């Protein structure tokens, strides 16, 4: 039996507020999202403020050493528990009316609530979220019944050995706002078909003839030896992992780029970039060159993704055939999306 040809998604999947709302509800709120490096929350009371699928999230290390994630929403009248990330908090104080929670999320004190009938602080705690630590990275999910995180990253640690992200140190963070739907950016990330036409410098830095993609249940991989001269990244291998739904890990010799794609509007997204390197006092010039090189690649990606978004919205695009050699991970991403949309439809029917 001949397999049906793989086609790209129709443009409607990249357009409109209703589609974006569905993405947030049925895809991003259900998936695991990268929110921090373990070094950001390695001490008692260390905490990170972030968002997942537009939900305010608070990640905090407890007195018992356990890392927990909560909705950053007070149980009183929805005020924020924390406004910014920090270190060494002893308690969590709501910034609206001063309710005080322990690092375990349990309410400790509610000022002037003594006269409220039937009110018992011991019955109140912040909504807990799923959290996972892996190779020094921290992920959070809003889903009450998520895919086990171990299934998301199955086989990755063994594949990239001896790389370990935990001893790496944060050097730089930045972000890029791109005028395209978040899925356009993911589509672009998971295929190397465009490299010779959009990224001449990156194509020279990698061995494009040996550039391959693979797919697993919940992630995909593109990989290549680094070009022999090692001018851009140093000698070794390049691993580009995409973790469904919106996390990218770019692993090169001695460094990690950890990225998350966040939708801002139907036709706009933000790509967070966090750079980690193994400690090396002599690596300053190499790191500076790497940051500049990566910035150039991202400017190239952003420009082509914005053009693609215009094409999708033009009314003159119909889904095209996907290239079997280079775009299998695009088809993989689309299958995961469609499965989540179908599951959401069944749950809301």
VOZAKOL-979730 format. One record per residue: residue in three letters; x, y, z of N, C-alpha, C, CB in turn. Coordinates in steps of 0.05 Angstrom, whole numbers, padded with zeros to 5 digits, always signed. Glycine has a CB too. Layout:
% residues N
ALAXYZXYZXYZXYZ
...
% end
This chain:
% residues 349
UNK+00017-00024+00000+00000+00000+00000+00018+00025+00000-00019+00000+00025
UNK+00013+00043-00018+00029+00068-00020+00020+00088+00001+00026+00080-00048
UNK+00040+00099+00015+00035+00118+00036+00025+00144+00023+00060+00123+00053
UNK+00006+00157+00036-00004+00182+00026+00018+00203+00027-00029+00192+00042
UNK+00020+00221+00006+00040+00241+00007+00036+00261+00029+00041+00256-00020
UNK+00058+00269+00042+00057+00288+00064+00054+00317+00053+00082+00286+00082
UNK+00033+00331+00063+00028+00358+00055+00032+00376+00079+00000+00361+00044
UNK+00039+00401+00074+00040+00421+00095+00012+00428+00105+00054+00447+00085
UNK+00010+00440+00129-00016+00447+00139-00028+00470+00123-00013+00456+00168
UNK-00055+00470+00121-00069+00492+00107-00064+00519+00122-00099+00487+00106
UNK-00065+00541+00108-00059+00567+00121-00077+00574+00144-00062+00589+00101
UNK-00102+00563+00146-00120+00570+00168-00108+00563+00195-00146+00555+00165
UNK-00089+00543+00196-00077+00535+00221-00057+00557+00232-00063+00509+00218
UNK-00051+00576+00215-00032+00597+00223-00044+00624+00226-00009+00598+00203
UNK-00070+00626+00224-00084+00652+00223-00107+00654+00243-00094+00656+00194
UNK-00110+00677+00254-00134+00683+00269-00133+00678+00299-00156+00668+00259
UNK-00149+00694+00314-00149+00692+00343-00161+00666+00353-00165+00715+00355
UNK-00180+00655+00339-00192+00629+00347-00172+00607+00346-00216+00622+00330
UNK-00155+00607+00326-00135+00586+00323-00114+00589+00345-00121+00587+00295
UNK-00106+00613+00351-00087+00618+00372-00098+00609+00399-00079+00647+00374
UNK-00124+00615+00404-00136+00606+00429-00136+00575+00431-00165+00616+00432
UNK-00141+00562+00409-00140+00533+00409-00112+00523+00415-00150+00522+00383
UNK-00092+00535+00403-00064+00528+00408-00058+00530+00438-00045+00545+00392
UNK-00065+00552+00450-00059+00555+00478-00074+00535+00495-00067+00583+00487
UNK-00098+00529+00488-00115+00510+00504-00107+00481+00500-00144+00514+00498
UNK-00105+00473+00475-00102+00444+00470-00073+00435+00465-00118+00436+00447
UNK-00055+00454+00461-00027+00446+00455-00008+00457+00477-00018+00457+00428
UNK-00006+00483+00480+00013+00495+00498+00007+00490+00528+00016+00524+00493
UNK-00019+00490+00535-00026+00485+00563-00022+00456+00571-00054+00494+00568
UNK-00021+00438+00551-00019+00410+00557+00010+00400+00557-00035+00394+00537
UNK+00028+00415+00543+00055+00406+00540+00073+00414+00562+00066+00416+00514
UNK+00097+00403+00562+00119+00411+00580+00134+00434+00568+00138+00387+00587
UNK+00139+00455+00584+00153+00479+00574+00178+00484+00590+00135+00503+00573
UNK+00199+00491+00577+00224+00498+00590+00221+00525+00603+00248+00499+00570
UNK+00227+00527+00629+00223+00552+00644+00248+00562+00659+00201+00549+00663
UNK+00268+00545+00663+00291+00554+00679+00314+00534+00676+00283+00558+00708
UNK+00337+00542+00685+00360+00524+00690+00360+00519+00720+00387+00537+00680
UNK+00368+00495+00728+00368+00487+00756+00384+00506+00773+00378+00459+00760
UNK+00405+00518+00762+00422+00537+00776+00406+00562+00785+00446+00545+00760
UNK+00384+00568+00770+00368+00591+00778+00352+00587+00803+00348+00598+00755
UNK+00348+00562+00811+00332+00555+00834+00346+00533+00851+00304+00545+00826
UNK+00372+00537+00856+00386+00516+00870+00387+00519+00900+00414+00514+00860
UNK+00377+00542+00910+00377+00547+00939+00349+00551+00950+00394+00571+00946
UNK+00347+00547+00976+00321+00551+00990+00310+00578+00984+00324+00546+01020
UNK+00285+00579+00975+00272+00604+00970+00279+00617+00943+00278+00623+00991
UNK+00297+00605+00928+00302+00615+00901+00277+00610+00883+00327+00601+00888
UNK+00270+00630+00867+00246+00628+00852+00247+00641+00825+00223+00640+00868
UNK+00231+00632+00806+00230+00642+00779+00201+00648+00773+00242+00622+00759
UNK+00197+00672+00762+00170+00681+00753+00169+00679+00723+00163+00710+00763
UNK+00149+00665+00712+00147+00661+00683+00118+00658+00676+00164+00637+00674
UNK+00113+00651+00651+00086+00644+00642+00087+00619+00625+00074+00667+00625
UNK+00065+00604+00626+00061+00580+00610+00033+00582+00598+00065+00553+00626
UNK+00031+00583+00572+00005+00586+00558-00011+00609+00570-00010+00560+00560
UNK+00002+00631+00574-00010+00656+00585-00018+00654+00614-00034+00663+00569
UNK-00011+00632+00628-00017+00629+00657+00008+00638+00672-00025+00600+00664
UNK+00005+00657+00692+00028+00665+00708+00037+00641+00725+00020+00689+00727
UNK+00063+00636+00725+00074+00612+00739+00096+00621+00757+00084+00591+00718
UNK+00098+00608+00781+00118+00613+00800+00132+00587+00807+00107+00626+00826
UNK+00158+00586+00802+00175+00563+00807+00192+00569+00832+00193+00555+00783
UNK+00192+00551+00852+00206+00558+00877+00218+00533+00890+00188+00572+00897
UNK+00242+00536+00901+00255+00514+00916+00246+00516+00945+00286+00515+00913
UNK+00235+00495+00957+00225+00495+00984+00246+00491+01005+00204+00474+00987
UNK+00237+00494+01030+00254+00489+01053+00265+00461+01053+00240+00495+01079
UNK+00249+00442+01042+00257+00414+01041+00273+00407+01017+00232+00397+01042
UNK+00281+00427+01001+00297+00422+00977+00281+00414+00953+00317+00402+00983
UNK+00255+00411+00955+00238+00402+00933+00231+00426+00916+00212+00389+00943
UNK+00233+00423+00890+00226+00443+00871+00196+00441+00864+00244+00442+00845
UNK+00182+00463+00867+00153+00462+00862+00145+00485+00843+00137+00465+00889
UNK+00124+00481+00829+00113+00501+00811+00084+00506+00819+00115+00493+00781
UNK+00076+00531+00819+00049+00539+00826+00039+00559+00805+00048+00551+00855
UNK+00012+00561+00803+00001+00584+00790+00007+00608+00807-00030+00580+00785
UNK+00018+00629+00794+00025+00653+00809+00001+00671+00812+00048+00669+00793
UNK-00019+00660+00826-00045+00672+00829-00056+00668+00857-00066+00661+00808
UNK-00058+00689+00872-00067+00687+00900-00096+00676+00901-00066+00714+00914
UNK-00101+00660+00922-00127+00647+00925-00148+00666+00936-00125+00623+00944
UNK-00140+00691+00942-00158+00711+00953-00173+00725+00930-00143+00731+00970
UNK-00159+00742+00915-00171+00756+00893-00153+00759+00869-00180+00784+00902
UNK-00137+00737+00865-00122+00733+00840-00098+00752+00837-00140+00737+00816
UNK-00089+00763+00860-00065+00780+00858-00040+00763+00853-00061+00796+00884
UNK-00018+00776+00845+00007+00761+00840+00022+00755+00866+00025+00777+00821
UNK+00032+00731+00868+00048+00723+00891+00076+00734+00889+00049+00692+00894
UNK+00087+00735+00865+00114+00746+00861+00113+00761+00834+00136+00724+00861
UNK+00128+00783+00834+00129+00800+00809+00154+00795+00793+00127+00829+00817
UNK+00175+00785+00805+00200+00780+00791+00215+00757+00804+00217+00805+00790
UNK+00233+00745+00789+00250+00724+00799+00268+00734+00821+00266+00710+00777
UNK+00277+00716+00839+00295+00725+00860+00308+00701+00875+00280+00741+00880
UNK+00322+00707+00896+00337+00688+00912+00329+00690+00941+00367+00692+00909
UNK+00329+00666+00954+00328+00665+00983+00303+00675+00997+00350+00680+00994
UNK+00280+00674+00984+00255+00683+00997+00249+00664+01021+00231+00683+00977
UNK+00239+00675+01042+00231+00659+01066+00202+00652+01064+00237+00674+01092
UNK+00186+00669+01053+00157+00665+01049+00149+00677+01022+00141+00678+01072
UNK+00125+00671+01014+00114+00682+00989+00092+00701+00996+00104+00659+00970
UNK+00094+00726+00989+00075+00747+00997+00059+00756+00973+00090+00771+01010
UNK+00033+00755+00975+00016+00766+00954+00020+00796+00953-00013+00759+00958
UNK+00025+00807+00929+00030+00835+00926+00005+00852+00926+00046+00840+00900
UNK-00018+00840+00928-00043+00855+00927-00053+00861+00955-00064+00839+00911
UNK-00058+00840+00972-00069+00843+00998-00053+00830+01020-00097+00833+00999
UNK-00028+00822+01014-00010+00814+01035-00014+00786+01046-00012+00832+01057
UNK-00030+00769+01033-00032+00741+01042-00005+00728+01040-00053+00725+01026
UNK+00002+00711+01059+00029+00700+01061+00027+00669+01058+00042+00708+01088
UNK+00043+00659+01040+00044+00630+01035+00072+00620+01041+00037+00623+01005
UNK+00073+00595+01050+00099+00582+01054+00111+00574+01027+00096+00557+01071
UNK+00136+00566+01027+00149+00558+01002+00137+00532+00991+00179+00554+01007
UNK+00120+00519+01007+00106+00495+00997+00079+00502+00986+00103+00475+01020
UNK+00072+00528+00984+00047+00537+00973+00024+00538+00992+00040+00519+00950
UNK+00028+00530+01017+00006+00531+01037+00003+00559+01049+00011+00510+01059
UNK-00022+00567+01052-00027+00594+01064-00019+00593+01093-00057+00602+01060
UNK-00004+00613+01102+00005+00615+01129-00009+00637+01144+00035+00621+01130
UNK-00015+00659+01131-00029+00681+01145-00044+00698+01125-00008+00698+01160
UNK-00068+00706+01133-00084+00724+01117-00092+00748+01134-00110+00710+01105
UNK-00079+00771+01130-00084+00794+01148-00114+00802+01150-00068+00818+01138
UNK-00122+00806+01175-00149+00817+01181-00172+00799+01171-00151+00844+01169
UNK-00167+00773+01168-00189+00756+01160-00201+00740+01183-00178+00736+01139
UNK-00195+00749+01208-00204+00734+01231-00235+00732+01233-00194+00746+01257
UNK-00249+00753+01223-00278+00753+01225-00293+00739+01203-00287+00781+01226
UNK-00278+00726+01184-00291+00713+01162-00302+00686+01171-00272+00710+01138
UNK-00328+00682+01170-00339+00657+01180-00330+00633+01164-00370+00658+01179
UNK-00321+00612+01178-00313+00587+01166-00287+00589+01151-00334+00579+01147
UNK-00272+00611+01155-00247+00614+01140-00224+00601+01156-00240+00644+01136
UNK-00210+00582+01144-00187+00568+01157-00164+00568+01137-00195+00539+01166
UNK-00143+00583+01143-00119+00584+01125-00108+00556+01119-00098+00601+01138
UNK-00112+00537+01137-00101+00510+01132-00114+00496+01109-00103+00493+01157
UNK-00137+00506+01100-00151+00494+01077-00142+00505+01050-00181+00497+01081
UNK-00124+00525+01051-00119+00540+01026-00090+00536+01018-00125+00570+01030
UNK-00086+00530+00993-00059+00528+00982-00059+00536+00952-00047+00499+00985
UNK-00036+00545+00943-00034+00553+00915-00037+00528+00897-00006+00566+00910
UNK-00049+00532+00873-00052+00509+00855-00025+00499+00845-00069+00518+00830
UNK-00021+00473+00849+00005+00461+00842+00005+00453+00813+00011+00437+00860
UNK+00029+00456+00800+00032+00448+00772+00054+00426+00770+00040+00473+00755
UNK+00054+00413+00748+00074+00392+00744+00102+00404+00739+00067+00374+00721
UNK+00122+00393+00751+00150+00403+00747+00169+00380+00744+00158+00421+00771
UNK+00189+00384+00727+00209+00363+00722+00236+00375+00718+00201+00346+00697
UNK+00257+00363+00731+00285+00371+00727+00299+00350+00711+00299+00376+00755
UNK+00314+00359+00691+00328+00340+00673+00353+00353+00662+00309+00332+00649
UNK+00376+00340+00667+00402+00349+00658+00407+00379+00664+00404+00345+00628
UNK+00396+00388+00687+00400+00415+00695+00380+00435+00684+00427+00424+00687
UNK+00360+00425+00670+00339+00442+00659+00313+00436+00674+00335+00438+00629
UNK+00295+00457+00676+00270+00454+00691+00247+00459+00672+00269+00473+00715
UNK+00228+00441+00672+00204+00443+00655+00179+00443+00673+00203+00419+00635
UNK+00158+00456+00663+00133+00458+00677+00110+00452+00658+00129+00486+00690
UNK+00089+00439+00668+00065+00435+00652+00040+00443+00668+00062+00406+00643
UNK+00020+00454+00654-00006+00460+00667-00024+00436+00668-00019+00483+00653
UNK-00019+00416+00652-00037+00394+00648-00040+00377+00673-00028+00376+00625
UNK-00065+00370+00681-00069+00353+00704-00061+00324+00698-00098+00354+00713
UNK-00061+00316+00673-00053+00289+00665-00034+00290+00642-00079+00273+00657
UNK-00010+00301+00646+00009+00305+00624+00022+00279+00615+00031+00324+00632
UNK+00032+00279+00591+00050+00257+00583+00074+00257+00602+00060+00261+00553
UNK+00081+00234+00613+00104+00233+00631+00129+00246+00618+00111+00204+00639
UNK+00142+00263+00633+00164+00278+00622+00186+00260+00611+00176+00297+00642
UNK+00190+00237+00624+00211+00219+00615+00206+00209+00586+00212+00195+00633
UNK+00180+00208+00578+00174+00200+00551+00181+00222+00531+00144+00193+00548
UNK+00179+00247+00539+00186+00270+00522+00215+00269+00514+00179+00297+00535
UNK+00233+00263+00533+00261+00264+00528+00274+00237+00526+00275+00280+00550
UNK+00259+00216+00522+00270+00189+00521+00292+00186+00500+00247+00169+00515
UNK+00315+00177+00509+00337+00172+00491+00356+00195+00486+00327+00162+00466
UNK+00348+00219+00494+00365+00243+00487+00391+00243+00503+00349+00269+00492
UNK+00389+00239+00529+00413+00241+00546+00434+00220+00536+00406+00236+00575
UNK+00425+00196+00530+00443+00175+00521+00456+00183+00494+00429+00148+00518
UNK+00440+00196+00477+00450+00203+00450+00472+00224+00451+00427+00212+00433
UNK+00469+00244+00469+00488+00266+00469+00510+00263+00489+00473+00292+00475
UNK+00511+00240+00503+00533+00235+00521+00560+00240+00507+00532+00205+00532
UNK+00579+00253+00521+00581+00261+00549+00569+00288+00556+00609+00260+00558
UNK+00554+00301+00538+00543+00327+00545+00525+00326+00569+00528+00339+00520
UNK+00529+00345+00587+00512+00348+00610+00508+00378+00615+00524+00334+00636
UNK+00483+00386+00616+00477+00415+00618+00480+00426+00646+00449+00421+00608
UNK+00479+00408+00666+00479+00418+00694+00504+00434+00701+00477+00394+00713
UNK+00528+00426+00693+00551+00442+00701+00555+00467+00684+00576+00426+00699
UNK+00540+00470+00663+00542+00494+00646+00532+00519+00661+00527+00490+00620
UNK+00543+00541+00654+00536+00566+00668+00523+00586+00648+00562+00579+00680
UNK+00503+00599+00658+00489+00619+00641+00507+00642+00635+00463+00628+00655
UNK+00508+00649+00609+00525+00671+00600+00508+00694+00589+00544+00661+00579
UNK+00486+00688+00576+00472+00709+00562+00443+00700+00556+00486+00717+00535
UNK+00424+00719+00557+00397+00714+00548+00388+00737+00531+00378+00711+00573
UNK+00371+00730+00511+00360+00751+00494+00334+00740+00483+00379+00759+00471
UNK+00319+00756+00468+00295+00745+00455+00292+00760+00428+00271+00749+00473
UNK+00277+00747+00411+00271+00758+00385+00241+00758+00381+00285+00741+00362
UNK+00229+00781+00375+00201+00783+00368+00198+00781+00338+00188+00809+00379
UNK+00183+00761+00329+00182+00755+00300+00153+00758+00292+00193+00727+00294
UNK+00148+00771+00269+00121+00776+00260+00111+00751+00244+00119+00801+00242
UNK+00108+00729+00259+00097+00705+00247+00083+00689+00269+00119+00688+00233
UNK+00065+00671+00261+00053+00652+00279+00074+00634+00292+00031+00636+00265
UNK+00071+00627+00317+00091+00611+00330+00097+00584+00316+00083+00605+00359
UNK+00077+00574+00302+00081+00548+00288+00098+00552+00263+00054+00536+00281
UNK+00097+00575+00251+00114+00581+00228+00144+00579+00237+00109+00609+00216
UNK+00149+00590+00261+00177+00589+00271+00185+00560+00277+00180+00606+00296
UNK+00167+00544+00289+00174+00516+00294+00178+00501+00268+00151+00502+00311
UNK+00160+00505+00248+00163+00492+00222+00191+00497+00211+00142+00502+00202
UNK+00200+00522+00213+00226+00530+00202+00248+00517+00218+00229+00561+00203
UNK+00245+00515+00244+00267+00504+00261+00271+00474+00255+00260+00507+00290
UNK+00250+00459+00250+00253+00430+00249+00261+00420+00222+00227+00417+00258
UNK+00268+00437+00203+00278+00427+00178+00303+00442+00169+00257+00430+00156
UNK+00322+00427+00156+00346+00439+00146+00345+00444+00117+00369+00421+00153
UNK+00322+00440+00104+00319+00444+00076+00327+00472+00067+00290+00438+00067
UNK+00321+00492+00085+00326+00520+00078+00354+00529+00082+00307+00537+00093
UNK+00371+00513+00095+00398+00522+00102+00414+00535+00080+00413+00500+00114
UNK+00417+00521+00056+00434+00533+00035+00423+00559+00024+00437+00514+00013
UNK+00397+00564+00028+00385+00587+00015+00381+00611+00034+00358+00579+00004
UNK+00380+00605+00060+00375+00626+00080+00399+00630+00098+00351+00618+00098
UNK+00415+00609+00103+00438+00611+00122+00464+00603+00109+00432+00593+00146
UNK+00476+00619+00092+00501+00611+00079+00523+00606+00099+00510+00632+00059
UNK+00524+00623+00120+00545+00619+00140+00542+00594+00156+00546+00643+00159
UNK+00517+00588+00164+00512+00563+00179+00517+00539+00162+00484+00563+00190
UNK+00510+00540+00137+00514+00517+00119+00544+00511+00117+00503+00523+00091
UNK+00561+00531+00117+00590+00527+00117+00600+00516+00143+00604+00553+00110
UNK+00587+00523+00165+00596+00514+00191+00589+00485+00196+00584+00531+00213
UNK+00568+00475+00183+00559+00448+00186+00567+00432+00161+00529+00446+00192
UNK+00566+00405+00164+00570+00388+00141+00542+00382+00130+00585+00361+00149
UNK+00533+00399+00111+00505+00396+00101+00500+00370+00088+00499+00419+00082
UNK+00520+00358+00075+00516+00332+00061+00511+00310+00081+00541+00326+00044
UNK+00519+00314+00106+00514+00294+00127+00492+00303+00147+00540+00289+00143
UNK+00477+00323+00139+00456+00334+00156+00431+00317+00154+00450+00364+00148
UNK+00423+00305+00177+00401+00286+00177+00380+00294+00198+00411+00257+00181
UNK+00356+00284+00195+00335+00288+00215+00325+00260+00224+00312+00305+00205
UNK+00315+00259+00248+00303+00235+00260+00279+00244+00276+00324+00219+00277
UNK+00260+00226+00279+00237+00233+00296+00233+00211+00317+00211+00236+00279
UNK+00224+00219+00341+00216+00201+00362+00187+00207+00368+00235+00204+00388
UNK+00176+00195+00390+00148+00199+00395+00142+00229+00401+00140+00182+00419
UNK+00158+00242+00418+00151+00269+00426+00173+00289+00420+00146+00269+00456
UNK+00193+00281+00405+00214+00301+00398+00225+00293+00370+00236+00302+00419
UNK+00239+00312+00359+00254+00307+00334+00282+00317+00337+00239+00320+00310
UNK+00299+00308+00319+00327+00315+00320+00338+00320+00292+00344+00292+00334
UNK+00353+00341+00289+00370+00346+00266+00399+00346+00276+00363+00372+00251
UNK+00416+00333+00261+00444+00332+00270+00463+00331+00247+00448+00308+00288
UNK+00488+00339+00253+00509+00340+00232+00536+00343+00246+00504+00364+00213
UNK+00556+00331+00234+00583+00339+00243+00588+00368+00238+00605+00322+00230
UNK+00603+00381+00256+00612+00408+00251+00634+00407+00230+00622+00422+00277
UNK+00633+00427+00212+00653+00427+00190+00681+00425+00201+00650+00453+00174
UNK+00699+00413+00185+00725+00406+00195+00741+00429+00206+00740+00393+00173
UNK+00738+00454+00194+00754+00476+00204+00745+00486+00231+00754+00498+00184
UNK+00721+00479+00239+00711+00487+00266+00710+00517+00270+00728+00475+00287
UNK+00707+00532+00249+00710+00561+00252+00688+00573+00269+00709+00574+00224
UNK+00664+00563+00267+00642+00575+00281+00638+00563+00309+00616+00572+00265
UNK+00638+00536+00311+00630+00523+00336+00652+00507+00349+00606+00506+00331
UNK+00673+00502+00336+00693+00483+00347+00687+00456+00336+00692+00483+00377
UNK+00705+00437+00340+00702+00411+00330+00682+00395+00345+00730+00396+00330
UNK+00669+00376+00331+00650+00359+00345+00625+00354+00328+00642+00370+00372
UNK+00602+00353+00342+00577+00347+00329+00556+00368+00338+00567+00319+00336
UNK+00538+00374+00320+00516+00392+00326+00490+00376+00328+00513+00414+00304
UNK+00476+00380+00351+00450+00367+00356+00429+00389+00359+00452+00348+00381
UNK+00408+00387+00343+00386+00406+00344+00361+00391+00352+00382+00422+00317
UNK+00354+00392+00377+00331+00377+00388+00306+00396+00390+00337+00364+00415
UNK+00284+00386+00380+00259+00400+00384+00242+00383+00402+00244+00405+00357
UNK+00232+00394+00425+00215+00380+00444+00187+00392+00441+00226+00382+00473
UNK+00168+00375+00434+00141+00384+00431+00130+00395+00457+00123+00362+00420
UNK+00117+00419+00458+00108+00433+00434+00125+00457+00426+00081+00443+00438
UNK+00143+00469+00444+00155+00494+00437+00182+00499+00449+00137+00516+00446
UNK+00198+00477+00453+00225+00480+00464+00245+00470+00444+00227+00464+00490
UNK+00268+00484+00442+00290+00476+00425+00315+00475+00441+00292+00495+00401
UNK+00331+00455+00437+00357+00452+00450+00379+00449+00428+00358+00428+00470
UNK+00396+00469+00426+00418+00469+00406+00443+00462+00421+00420+00496+00391
UNK+00453+00438+00417+00476+00427+00432+00500+00426+00414+00469+00399+00444
UNK+00521+00441+00422+00546+00442+00408+00568+00435+00427+00550+00470+00394
UNK+00592+00431+00417+00614+00425+00436+00617+00447+00457+00641+00422+00421
UNK+00613+00440+00482+00617+00458+00505+00596+00478+00510+00642+00472+00501
UNK+00573+00477+00495+00553+00497+00500+00525+00487+00493+00559+00522+00484
UNK+00505+00501+00504+00477+00496+00500+00463+00522+00494+00464+00481+00524
UNK+00446+00522+00474+00426+00543+00470+00399+00531+00477+00427+00556+00441
UNK+00385+00542+00496+00359+00532+00504+00338+00553+00496+00357+00525+00535
UNK+00319+00546+00479+00301+00565+00468+00272+00556+00473+00305+00567+00438
UNK+00254+00576+00476+00226+00572+00478+00211+00591+00461+00216+00574+00508
UNK+00191+00582+00446+00175+00599+00428+00148+00604+00441+00172+00585+00400
UNK+00142+00630+00444+00117+00638+00457+00100+00654+00438+00123+00654+00483
UNK+00075+00646+00434+00057+00663+00417+00050+00689+00431+00032+00647+00410
UNK+00051+00711+00417+00043+00737+00427+00017+00746+00414+00065+00757+00421
UNK+00012+00737+00390-00012+00743+00374-00014+00723+00352-00011+00773+00363
UNK-00036+00722+00337-00038+00703+00315-00015+00705+00295-00064+00706+00301
UNK-00004+00728+00292+00017+00732+00272+00043+00743+00285+00008+00751+00250
UNK+00047+00737+00310+00071+00747+00324+00079+00728+00346+00066+00775+00335
UNK+00105+00723+00348+00115+00705+00370+00141+00716+00381+00119+00676+00359
UNK+00148+00706+00404+00174+00714+00417+00190+00688+00420+00169+00728+00444
UNK+00215+00690+00412+00233+00667+00415+00254+00674+00437+00248+00660+00388
UNK+00252+00661+00460+00270+00665+00482+00296+00649+00476+00258+00656+00509
UNK+00319+00661+00481+00345+00648+00477+00361+00650+00503+00361+00661+00453
UNK+00370+00627+00513+00387+00627+00536+00412+00611+00529+00372+00614+00561
UNK+00435+00623+00534+00461+00611+00527+00476+00601+00551+00478+00632+00511
UNK+00485+00577+00550+00500+00564+00572+00526+00552+00561+00483+00542+00586
UNK+00547+00556+00576+00573+00546+00568+00587+00532+00591+00591+00569+00557
UNK+00604+00513+00585+00621+00501+00605+00641+00522+00615+00636+00476+00595
UNK+00646+00523+00641+00665+00543+00652+00692+00541+00638+00668+00540+00682
UNK+00702+00563+00628+00728+00564+00614+00737+00593+00613+00726+00552+00585
UNK+00756+00601+00631+00764+00629+00632+00776+00639+00606+00785+00633+00654
UNK+00785+00621+00589+00798+00629+00564+00779+00630+00540+00821+00611+00558
UNK+00753+00626+00545+00734+00623+00524+00720+00649+00516+00714+00603+00531
UNK+00728+00672+00527+00713+00696+00523+00710+00704+00493+00726+00719+00537
UNK+00731+00703+00478+00730+00711+00450+00713+00691+00434+00758+00713+00438
UNK+00716+00665+00440+00700+00645+00426+00670+00648+00432+00710+00617+00434
UNK+00663+00654+00457+00635+00658+00464+00624+00682+00450+00632+00660+00495
UNK+00639+00704+00450+00630+00728+00437+00625+00723+00407+00650+00751+00440
UNK+00643+00708+00394+00639+00702+00366+00615+00684+00362+00664+00688+00355
UNK+00610+00666+00380+00587+00648+00378+00561+00663+00381+00589+00626+00400
UNK+00560+00682+00400+00536+00698+00404+00530+00715+00379+00539+00716+00428
UNK+00551+00726+00367+00546+00743+00343+00537+00726+00320+00572+00758+00336
UNK+00549+00702+00317+00542+00684+00296+00513+00675+00298+00561+00660+00295
UNK+00505+00668+00323+00478+00658+00327+00458+00681+00322+00475+00648+00356
UNK+00465+00705+00330+00447+00728+00325+00442+00732+00295+00459+00754+00338
UNK+00463+00729+00280+00460+00731+00251+00442+00710+00240+00488+00730+00237
UNK+00445+00685+00249+00427+00664+00240+00398+00669+00248+00436+00637+00252
UNK+00394+00680+00272+00367+00685+00280+00354+00708+00265+00366+00692+00310
UNK+00370+00728+00258+00359+00750+00241+00351+00738+00214+00380+00772+00237
UNK+00366+00720+00203+00359+00707+00178+00333+00691+00180+00382+00689+00168
UNK+00331+00675+00202+00307+00660+00207+00283+00678+00210+00310+00642+00232
UNK+00286+00699+00226+00263+00716+00231+00253+00729+00205+00271+00738+00250
UNK+00272+00737+00188+00264+00751+00163+00248+00732+00145+00288+00761+00148
UNK+00257+00707+00142+00243+00688+00124+00217+00680+00136+00261+00663+00118
UNK+00215+00676+00163+00190+00668+00175+00169+00690+00172+00194+00663+00205
UNK+00177+00715+00173+00158+00737+00169+00148+00737+00140+00171+00764+00176
UNK+00165+00731+00121+00156+00729+00093+00137+00706+00090+00180+00726+00075
UNK+00142+00683+00103+00124+00660+00101+00097+00667+00112+00136+00636+00116
UNK+00096+00682+00135+00071+00689+00147+00054+00706+00127+00075+00705+00173
UNK+00067+00724+00113+00053+00741+00094+00042+00723+00071+00072+00762+00082
UNK+00058+00703+00063+00048+00685+00043+00024+00669+00052+00070+00667+00034
UNK+00025+00660+00076+00002+00644+00087-00023+00661+00088+00009+00633+00115
UNK-00020+00687+00094-00043+00704+00097-00052+00716+00070-00037+00726+00116
UNK-00038+00710+00048-00043+00723+00023-00068+00715+00009-00020+00719+00004
UNK-00078+00691+00015-00101+00680+00001-00093+00665-00025-00120+00701-00006
UNK-00067+00663-00030-00057+00650-00054-00040+00626-00048-00041+00670-00070
UNK-00042+00615-00024-00026+00591-00017-00044+00567-00012-00009+00597+00008
UNK-00037+00545-00024-00049+00519-00018-00027+00501-00008-00063+00507-00043
UNK-00033+00482+00010-00012+00465+00022+00005+00451+00001-00025+00444+00040
UNK+00031+00453+00004+00050+00441-00014+00061+00414-00004+00073+00459-00020
UNK+00073+00399-00021+00085+00373-00014+00110+00378+00004+00093+00357-00039
UNK+00114+00361+00023+00137+00362+00040+00159+00344+00029+00130+00353+00069
UNK+00184+00354+00032+00207+00339+00022+00214+00315+00040+00232+00358+00019
UNK+00213+00291+00030+00218+00268+00048+00245+00268+00061+00215+00242+00032
UNK+00266+00278+00048+00292+00277+00059+00295+00297+00082+00313+00282+00038
UNK+00284+00321+00079+00289+00342+00097+00266+00351+00115+00299+00366+00082
UNK+00241+00344+00108+00219+00355+00122+00202+00334+00137+00201+00370+00103
UNK+00214+00312+00143+00199+00292+00158+00192+00302+00186+00216+00266+00160
UNK+00210+00319+00198+00204+00329+00225+00182+00350+00224+00229+00341+00237
UNK+00178+00363+00201+00155+00381+00197+00129+00365+00198+00157+00398+00171
UNK+00128+00343+00183+00105+00326+00183+00100+00315+00211+00108+00303+00163
UNK+00121+00308+00225+00119+00298+00253+00106+00319+00271+00147+00290+00263
UNK+00115+00343+00270+00104+00365+00285+00075+00369+00279+00119+00391+00280
UNK+00068+00368+00254+00040+00372+00246+00022+00349+00256+00038+00374+00215
UNK+00032+00325+00256+00016+00302+00266+00010+00306+00296+00031+00275+00261
UNK+00030+00315+00310+00026+00319+00339+00006+00341+00344+00053+00326+00353
UNK+00007+00363+00328-00012+00384+00331-00040+00374+00325-00005+00407+00312
UNK-00044+00360+00303-00070+00351+00295-00082+00331+00316-00069+00338+00267
UNK-00065+00315+00328-00074+00297+00348-00084+00312+00373-00052+00277+00357
UNK-00070+00334+00380-00079+00350+00403-00105+00364+00397-00057+00370+00411
UNK-00107+00375+00372-00132+00388+00365-00156+00368+00366-00130+00400+00336
UNK-00151+00344+00356-00172+00324+00356-00180+00316+00385-00164+00299+00340
UNK-00160+00314+00402-00166+00306+00430-00182+00329+00444-00139+00301+00446
UNK-00174+00354+00438-00188+00376+00450-00217+00377+00440-00174+00403+00443
UNK-00222+00371+00415-00249+00370+00404-00266+00349+00417-00248+00366+00374
UNK-00253+00326+00422-00268+00304+00435-00276+00312+00464-00252+00278+00435
UNK-00257+00326+00478-00262+00333+00506-00284+00354+00508-00237+00342+00519
UNK-00286+00372+00488-00304+00394+00489-00331+00389+00475-00292+00419+00478
UNK-00333+00365+00462-00357+00359+00446-00381+00354+00465-00352+00334+00429
% end
